[in-house]
C-alpha cells in the first residue's frame, strides 16, 4: 500500500496522490522521509483548554488542521479505564460522554479558535470553553 511522504498516511492501492497534502505517494516510508508531526512540548504551563468536543473524530479533524497550520495542539481524552466519564464544563448544560478536550498554547488561541469554527461551525461554538475576543 502507498504512503504519503509528507503526512505519512497509508492509502489503498490505486491511490497515487495524497488528497490532503497533494503529494505523490511512495511505496514505502523510510526514516529519512520527513514527518509533519508536531513536537511534544516539555511542559504545558501556558496551554489553554480551548474546547471540549464530543467525538474522537472531531478532535482528530481539528488537531490535524491545526498541525497543518503549524499550530501546536493536543487532545485529552475523557474516556478512562471504566469507559466514558462524561465531563461537565462551564459552557456545558449537560454531560458530554467521553468528551475530548483540545488544548493549544495561549499565543495560538485566536488562530486555533478560528480554525475550529471553520471546520465544525456551530458545533464548535457550543464546545468552546474560552471567551475569544476578535480584534
MIMI-321769 format. One record per residue: residue number from 1; residue in three letters; x, y, z of N, C-alpha, C, O in turn. Coordinates in steps of 0.1 Angstrom, whole numbers. Example, Ala and Ser with C-alpha at 12.3 -4.5 7.8 and 13.67 -1.06 7.14 Angstrom:
+-----+------+-------+-------+-------+-------+-------+-------+-------+-------+-------+-------+-------+-------+
| seq | type |   n.X |   n.Y |   n.Z |  ca.X |  ca.Y |  ca.Z |   c.X |   c.Y |   c.Z |   o.X |   o.Y |   o.Z |
+-----+------+-------+-------+-------+-------+-------+-------+-------+-------+-------+-------+-------+-------+
|   1 |  ALA |   132 |   -57 |    78 |   123 |   -45 |    78 |   132 |   -33 |    78 |   142 |   -33 |    85 |
|   2 |  SER |   128 |   -22 |    71 |   137 |   -11 |    71 |   129 |     0 |    79 |   134 |    11 |    80 |
+-----+------+-------+-------+-------+-------+-------+-------+-------+-------+-------+-------+-------+-------+
***
This chain:
+-----+------+-------+-------+-------+-------+-------+-------+-------+-------+-------+-------+-------+-------+
| seq | type |   n.X |   n.Y |   n.Z |  ca.X |  ca.Y |  ca.Z |   c.X |   c.Y |   c.Z |   o.X |   o.Y |   o.Z |
+-----+------+-------+-------+-------+-------+-------+-------+-------+-------+-------+-------+-------+-------+
|   1 |  UNK |     8 |   -12 |     0 |     0 |     0 |     0 |     9 |    12 |     0 |    19 |    13 |     7 |
|   2 |  UNK |     5 |    23 |    -7 |    13 |    35 |    -8 |    11 |    44 |     4 |     1 |    43 |    11 |
|   3 |  UNK |    21 |    53 |     6 |    21 |    62 |    17 |    24 |    76 |    12 |    30 |    78 |     2 |
|   4 |  UNK |    19 |    86 |    20 |    22 |   100 |    17 |    36 |   103 |    24 |    37 |   101 |    36 |
|   5 |  UNK |    46 |   108 |    17 |    58 |   111 |    23 |    58 |   123 |    33 |    67 |   125 |    41 |
|   6 |  UNK |    47 |   132 |    31 |    46 |   144 |    40 |    38 |   141 |    53 |    44 |   143 |    64 |
|   7 |  UNK |    26 |   136 |    52 |    18 |   133 |    64 |    19 |   119 |    69 |    15 |   116 |    80 |
|   8 |  UNK |    25 |   110 |    61 |    28 |    96 |    64 |    16 |    88 |    65 |    16 |    77 |    71 |
|   9 |  UNK |     5 |    92 |    60 |    -7 |    83 |    60 |    -6 |    72 |    50 |     0 |    74 |    39 |
|  10 |  UNK |   -12 |    61 |    53 |   -12 |    50 |    43 |   -25 |    50 |    35 |   -36 |    53 |    41 |
|  11 |  UNK |   -24 |    47 |    22 |   -36 |    47 |    14 |   -38 |    34 |     7 |   -29 |    26 |     6 |
|  12 |  UNK |   -50 |    31 |     2 |   -53 |    19 |    -5 |   -46 |    19 |   -19 |   -43 |    30 |   -24 |
|  13 |  UNK |   -43 |     7 |   -24 |   -37 |     6 |   -37 |   -46 |    13 |   -47 |   -59 |    12 |   -46 |
|  14 |  UNK |   -40 |    19 |   -57 |   -48 |    26 |   -67 |   -48 |    41 |   -65 |   -50 |    49 |   -74 |
|  15 |  UNK |   -45 |    46 |   -52 |   -44 |    60 |   -49 |   -30 |    64 |   -52 |   -21 |    57 |   -47 |
|  16 |  UNK |   -28 |    75 |   -60 |   -14 |    79 |   -63 |   -10 |    92 |   -57 |     2 |    95 |   -57 |
|  17 |  UNK |   -20 |   100 |   -53 |   -17 |   114 |   -47 |   -25 |   115 |   -34 |   -36 |   112 |   -33 |
|  18 |  UNK |   -18 |   121 |   -24 |   -24 |   123 |   -11 |   -35 |   134 |   -13 |   -31 |   145 |   -18 |
|  19 |  UNK |   -47 |   132 |    -9 |   -58 |   142 |   -11 |   -56 |   154 |    -1 |   -61 |   165 |    -4 |
|  20 |  UNK |   -49 |   152 |    10 |   -47 |   163 |    19 |   -35 |   171 |    16 |   -35 |   184 |    17 |
|  21 |  UNK |   -24 |   165 |    12 |   -11 |   172 |    10 |    -8 |   175 |    -4 |     1 |   183 |    -8 |
|  22 |  UNK |   -15 |   168 |   -13 |   -13 |   169 |   -28 |     1 |   165 |   -31 |     8 |   170 |   -41 |
|  23 |  UNK |     6 |   155 |   -24 |    20 |   149 |   -26 |    18 |   136 |   -33 |     8 |   128 |   -31 |
|  24 |  UNK |    28 |   132 |   -42 |    28 |   119 |   -49 |    31 |   109 |   -38 |    41 |   110 |   -31 |
|  25 |  UNK |    23 |    98 |   -38 |    26 |    87 |   -28 |    38 |    79 |   -32 |    42 |    78 |   -43 |
|  26 |  UNK |    44 |    73 |   -21 |    56 |    65 |   -23 |    52 |    51 |   -18 |    43 |    49 |   -10 |
|  27 |  UNK |    59 |    40 |   -23 |    56 |    27 |   -20 |    59 |    23 |    -5 |    53 |    14 |     1 |
|  28 |  UNK |    69 |    30 |     1 |    73 |    27 |    15 |    79 |    40 |    21 |    84 |    48 |    14 |
|  29 |  UNK |    78 |    41 |    34 |    84 |    52 |    42 |    97 |    48 |    47 |    99 |    36 |    50 |
|  30 |  UNK |   106 |    57 |    47 |   119 |    54 |    53 |   121 |    64 |    65 |   114 |    73 |    67 |
|  31 |  UNK |   132 |    61 |    72 |   135 |    70 |    84 |   138 |    84 |    79 |   136 |    94 |    86 |
|  32 |  UNK |   143 |    86 |    66 |   146 |    99 |    61 |   134 |   106 |    56 |   134 |   118 |    53 |
|  33 |  UNK |   122 |    99 |    54 |   110 |   105 |    50 |   106 |   115 |    60 |   103 |   112 |    72 |
|  34 |  UNK |   105 |   128 |    56 |   101 |   138 |    66 |    87 |   136 |    72 |    78 |   130 |    65 |
|  35 |  UNK |    86 |   140 |    84 |    73 |   139 |    91 |    68 |   153 |    95 |    76 |   161 |    98 |
|  36 |  UNK |    55 |   155 |    94 |    50 |   168 |    98 |    45 |   167 |   112 |    37 |   176 |   117 |
|  37 |  UNK |    49 |   157 |   120 |    44 |   156 |   133 |    49 |   168 |   141 |    60 |   173 |   140 |
|  38 |  UNK |    40 |   172 |   150 |    43 |   183 |   159 |    51 |   178 |   171 |    47 |   168 |   177 |
|  39 |  UNK |    62 |   185 |   175 |    70 |   181 |   186 |    62 |   182 |   199 |    54 |   192 |   201 |
|  40 |  UNK |    63 |   172 |   208 |    57 |   172 |   221 |    64 |   183 |   229 |    77 |   183 |   230 |
|  41 |  UNK |    57 |   192 |   235 |    64 |   203 |   244 |    69 |   197 |   257 |    65 |   186 |   261 |
|  42 |  UNK |    79 |   204 |   263 |    84 |   200 |   275 |    74 |   202 |   287 |    74 |   194 |   296 |
|  43 |  UNK |    66 |   212 |   286 |    56 |   214 |   296 |    44 |   221 |   290 |    45 |   226 |   279 |
|  44 |  UNK |    33 |   222 |   298 |    21 |   227 |   293 |    16 |   239 |   301 |     4 |   242 |   302 |
|  45 |  UNK |    26 |   246 |   307 |    22 |   257 |   316 |    14 |   268 |   309 |     5 |   274 |   315 |
|  46 |  UNK |    17 |   272 |   297 |    10 |   283 |   290 |    -1 |   278 |   281 |    -5 |   285 |   272 |
|  47 |  UNK |    -5 |   265 |   282 |   -15 |   259 |   273 |   -29 |   262 |   279 |   -31 |   263 |   291 |
|  48 |  UNK |   -39 |   263 |   270 |   -53 |   266 |   273 |   -62 |   255 |   268 |   -61 |   251 |   257 |
|  49 |  UNK |   -72 |   251 |   276 |   -82 |   242 |   272 |   -92 |   250 |   263 |  -100 |   257 |   269 |
|  50 |  UNK |   -91 |   248 |   250 |   -98 |   257 |   241 |  -113 |   252 |   239 |  -122 |   260 |   239 |
|  51 |  UNK |  -115 |   239 |   238 |  -128 |   233 |   235 |  -129 |   219 |   240 |  -118 |   212 |   242 |
|  52 |  UNK |  -141 |   214 |   242 |  -143 |   200 |   245 |  -153 |   195 |   235 |  -165 |   199 |   236 |
|  53 |  UNK |  -149 |   186 |   226 |  -157 |   181 |   216 |  -162 |   167 |   220 |  -156 |   160 |   228 |
|  54 |  UNK |  -173 |   163 |   214 |  -180 |   150 |   218 |  -175 |   138 |   211 |  -179 |   127 |   215 |
|  55 |  UNK |  -166 |   139 |   201 |  -162 |   127 |   194 |  -147 |   128 |   191 |  -141 |   138 |   189 |
|  56 |  UNK |  -141 |   116 |   191 |  -127 |   115 |   188 |  -125 |   120 |   173 |  -114 |   126 |   171 |
|  57 |  UNK |  -134 |   117 |   164 |  -133 |   122 |   150 |  -132 |   137 |   149 |  -124 |   142 |   142 |
|  58 |  UNK |  -140 |   144 |   157 |  -140 |   158 |   157 |  -126 |   163 |   162 |  -120 |   172 |   156 |
|  59 |  UNK |  -122 |   157 |   173 |  -109 |   161 |   179 |   -98 |   159 |   169 |   -89 |   167 |   168 |
|  60 |  UNK |   -98 |   148 |   162 |   -87 |   145 |   152 |   -88 |   155 |   140 |   -78 |   160 |   136 |
|  61 |  UNK |  -100 |   158 |   136 |  -101 |   167 |   124 |   -95 |   180 |   128 |   -88 |   186 |   120 |
|  62 |  UNK |   -99 |   185 |   140 |   -94 |   199 |   144 |   -79 |   199 |   146 |   -72 |   208 |   141 |
|  63 |  UNK |   -74 |   189 |   154 |   -60 |   189 |   157 |   -51 |   187 |   144 |   -41 |   193 |   143 |
|  64 |  UNK |   -56 |   179 |   135 |   -49 |   177 |   122 |   -48 |   190 |   114 |   -38 |   194 |   109 |
|  65 |  UNK |   -59 |   197 |   114 |   -60 |   210 |   107 |   -51 |   220 |   114 |   -43 |   228 |   107 |
|  66 |  UNK |   -51 |   220 |   127 |   -42 |   229 |   135 |   -27 |   226 |   132 |   -19 |   235 |   129 |
|  67 |  UNK |   -24 |   213 |   132 |   -10 |   209 |   130 |    -6 |   213 |   116 |     6 |   217 |   113 |
|  68 |  UNK |   -15 |   212 |   106 |   -12 |   216 |    92 |    -9 |   230 |    91 |    -2 |   235 |    81 |
|  69 |  UNK |   -13 |   238 |   100 |   -11 |   253 |   100 |     0 |   257 |   110 |     1 |   268 |   114 |
|  70 |  UNK |     7 |   246 |   115 |    18 |   248 |   124 |    14 |   254 |   138 |    21 |   261 |   144 |
|  71 |  UNK |     2 |   250 |   142 |    -4 |   254 |   155 |    -3 |   241 |   164 |   -10 |   232 |   161 |
|  72 |  UNK |     5 |   242 |   174 |     6 |   230 |   183 |    -7 |   228 |   190 |   -14 |   237 |   194 |
|  73 |  UNK |   -11 |   215 |   191 |   -24 |   212 |   198 |   -23 |   197 |   203 |   -16 |   189 |   197 |
|  74 |  UNK |   -29 |   195 |   214 |   -30 |   181 |   220 |   -45 |   179 |   223 |   -53 |   188 |   225 |
|  75 |  UNK |   -48 |   166 |   224 |   -62 |   162 |   228 |   -61 |   154 |   241 |   -52 |   145 |   242 |
|  76 |  UNK |   -69 |   157 |   251 |   -70 |   150 |   263 |   -83 |   142 |   262 |   -94 |   148 |   260 |
|  77 |  UNK |   -83 |   129 |   264 |   -95 |   121 |   263 |  -102 |   120 |   276 |   -96 |   119 |   287 |
|  78 |  UNK |  -115 |   121 |   276 |  -124 |   119 |   287 |  -128 |   105 |   289 |  -135 |   102 |   299 |
|  79 |  UNK |  -124 |    96 |   281 |  -127 |    81 |   282 |  -116 |    75 |   290 |  -104 |    76 |   287 |
|  80 |  UNK |  -119 |    69 |   301 |  -109 |    63 |   310 |  -111 |    48 |   310 |  -117 |    42 |   302 |
|  81 |  UNK |  -104 |    42 |   320 |  -104 |    27 |   321 |  -118 |    21 |   322 |  -120 |    10 |   318 |
|  82 |  UNK |  -127 |    28 |   329 |  -140 |    23 |   331 |  -150 |    29 |   321 |  -162 |    28 |   324 |
|  83 |  UNK |  -145 |    33 |   310 |  -154 |    38 |   299 |  -155 |    53 |   299 |  -146 |    60 |   304 |
|  84 |  UNK |  -165 |    58 |   293 |  -167 |    72 |   291 |  -171 |    79 |   304 |  -180 |    75 |   311 |
|  85 |  UNK |  -164 |    89 |   308 |  -166 |    96 |   320 |  -177 |   106 |   321 |  -184 |   108 |   331 |
|  86 |  UNK |  -179 |   113 |   309 |  -189 |   124 |   309 |  -185 |   136 |   317 |  -186 |   136 |   329 |
|  87 |  UNK |  -179 |   146 |   310 |  -173 |   157 |   317 |  -183 |   169 |   316 |  -190 |   171 |   306 |
|  88 |  UNK |  -183 |   177 |   326 |  -191 |   190 |   325 |  -181 |   201 |   325 |  -171 |   201 |   332 |
|  89 |  UNK |  -184 |   211 |   317 |  -176 |   223 |   316 |  -184 |   235 |   319 |  -196 |   234 |   320 |
|  90 |  UNK |  -178 |   247 |   319 |  -185 |   259 |   322 |  -196 |   262 |   311 |  -205 |   269 |   315 |
|  91 |  UNK |  -194 |   257 |   299 |  -204 |   260 |   289 |  -213 |   248 |   286 |  -222 |   249 |   278 |
|  92 |  UNK |  -211 |   237 |   294 |  -219 |   225 |   292 |  -232 |   226 |   300 |  -232 |   229 |   312 |
|  93 |  UNK |  -243 |   223 |   293 |  -256 |   223 |   300 |  -260 |   209 |   303 |  -269 |   206 |   311 |
|  94 |  UNK |  -252 |   199 |   298 |  -255 |   185 |   301 |  -242 |   178 |   300 |  -232 |   183 |   293 |
|  95 |  UNK |  -241 |   166 |   305 |  -229 |   158 |   304 |  -226 |   154 |   290 |  -235 |   151 |   282 |
|  96 |  UNK |  -213 |   154 |   287 |  -209 |   150 |   273 |  -200 |   137 |   276 |  -189 |   138 |   280 |
|  97 |  UNK |  -206 |   126 |   272 |  -199 |   113 |   275 |  -186 |   112 |   267 |  -186 |   114 |   255 |
|  98 |  UNK |  -176 |   109 |   274 |  -163 |   107 |   268 |  -157 |   118 |   260 |  -152 |   116 |   249 |
|  99 |  UNK |  -159 |   130 |   264 |  -155 |   142 |   257 |  -140 |   142 |   255 |  -133 |   136 |   262 |
| 100 |  UNK |  -136 |   150 |   245 |  -122 |   151 |   241 |  -118 |   166 |   242 |  -124 |   174 |   234 |
| 101 |  UNK |  -109 |   170 |   251 |  -105 |   184 |   252 |   -94 |   187 |   243 |   -84 |   179 |   242 |
| 102 |  UNK |   -95 |   198 |   236 |   -84 |   203 |   227 |   -77 |   214 |   234 |   -83 |   224 |   238 |
| 103 |  UNK |   -64 |   213 |   236 |   -55 |   223 |   242 |   -45 |   229 |   232 |   -40 |   221 |   224 |
| 104 |  UNK |   -43 |   242 |   233 |   -33 |   249 |   225 |   -26 |   258 |   233 |   -30 |   263 |   244 |
| 105 |  UNK |   -13 |   262 |   229 |    -6 |   273 |   236 |   -14 |   286 |   236 |   -21 |   289 |   226 |
| 106 |  UNK |   -13 |   293 |   247 |   -21 |   306 |   248 |   -19 |   315 |   236 |   -29 |   322 |   232 |
| 107 |  UNK |    -7 |   316 |   231 |    -5 |   325 |   220 |   -11 |   321 |   207 |   -12 |   329 |   197 |
| 108 |  UNK |   -17 |   309 |   206 |   -23 |   304 |   194 |   -39 |   303 |   196 |   -45 |   298 |   187 |
| 109 |  UNK |   -44 |   307 |   207 |   -58 |   305 |   209 |   -67 |   311 |   199 |   -76 |   305 |   194 |
| 110 |  UNK |   -65 |   324 |   195 |   -74 |   330 |   185 |   -73 |   323 |   171 |   -84 |   320 |   165 |
| 111 |  UNK |   -61 |   320 |   166 |   -60 |   313 |   154 |   -66 |   299 |   154 |   -73 |   295 |   145 |
| 112 |  UNK |   -63 |   292 |   165 |   -69 |   279 |   167 |   -84 |   279 |   167 |   -91 |   270 |   162 |
| 113 |  UNK |   -90 |   289 |   174 |  -104 |   290 |   175 |  -110 |   293 |   162 |  -120 |   287 |   158 |
| 114 |  UNK |  -104 |   301 |   154 |  -109 |   304 |   140 |  -109 |   291 |   132 |  -119 |   289 |   124 |
| 115 |  UNK |   -99 |   284 |   133 |   -98 |   271 |   125 |  -108 |   261 |   130 |  -115 |   254 |   122 |
| 116 |  UNK |  -110 |   260 |   143 |  -120 |   251 |   148 |  -134 |   255 |   144 |  -142 |   246 |   140 |
| 117 |  UNK |  -137 |   268 |   143 |  -150 |   272 |   139 |  -152 |   270 |   124 |  -163 |   267 |   119 |
| 118 |  UNK |  -141 |   272 |   116 |  -142 |   269 |   102 |  -145 |   254 |    99 |  -153 |   252 |    90 |
| 119 |  UNK |  -140 |   246 |   107 |  -142 |   231 |   105 |  -155 |   227 |   110 |  -163 |   219 |   103 |
| 120 |  UNK |  -159 |   231 |   123 |  -171 |   225 |   129 |  -183 |   235 |   130 |  -194 |   231 |   134 |
| 121 |  UNK |  -181 |   247 |   126 |  -192 |   257 |   126 |  -199 |   259 |   139 |  -192 |   261 |   149 |
| 122 |  UNK |  -212 |   258 |   139 |  -220 |   260 |   152 |  -216 |   250 |   162 |  -217 |   253 |   174 |
| 123 |  UNK |  -212 |   238 |   158 |  -209 |   227 |   168 |  -197 |   232 |   176 |  -196 |   230 |   188 |
| 124 |  UNK |  -187 |   239 |   170 |  -175 |   244 |   176 |  -179 |   255 |   187 |  -174 |   255 |   198 |
| 125 |  UNK |  -189 |   264 |   183 |  -193 |   274 |   192 |  -199 |   268 |   205 |  -197 |   274 |   216 |
| 126 |  UNK |  -206 |   257 |   204 |  -211 |   250 |   216 |  -201 |   243 |   224 |  -203 |   242 |   236 |
| 127 |  UNK |  -190 |   240 |   218 |  -179 |   232 |   225 |  -168 |   242 |   231 |  -161 |   237 |   240 |
| 128 |  UNK |  -168 |   254 |   227 |  -158 |   263 |   231 |  -158 |   265 |   246 |  -169 |   267 |   252 |
| 129 |  UNK |  -146 |   266 |   252 |  -145 |   267 |   267 |  -139 |   281 |   271 |  -138 |   284 |   283 |
| 130 |  UNK |  -135 |   289 |   261 |  -129 |   302 |   265 |  -136 |   313 |   257 |  -142 |   310 |   247 |
| 131 |  UNK |  -136 |   325 |   263 |  -141 |   336 |   256 |  -131 |   342 |   246 |  -120 |   345 |   251 |
| 132 |  UNK |  -134 |   342 |   234 |  -125 |   347 |   224 |  -129 |   361 |   220 |  -140 |   364 |   216 |
| 133 |  UNK |  -120 |   371 |   221 |  -122 |   384 |   216 |  -115 |   387 |   204 |  -102 |   388 |   204 |
| 134 |  UNK |  -122 |   388 |   193 |  -115 |   391 |   180 |  -113 |   406 |   178 |  -122 |   414 |   182 |
| 135 |  UNK |  -102 |   409 |   172 |   -99 |   423 |   170 |  -103 |   427 |   156 |  -101 |   439 |   153 |
+-----+------+-------+-------+-------+-------+-------+-------+-------+-------+-------+-------+-------+-------+
***
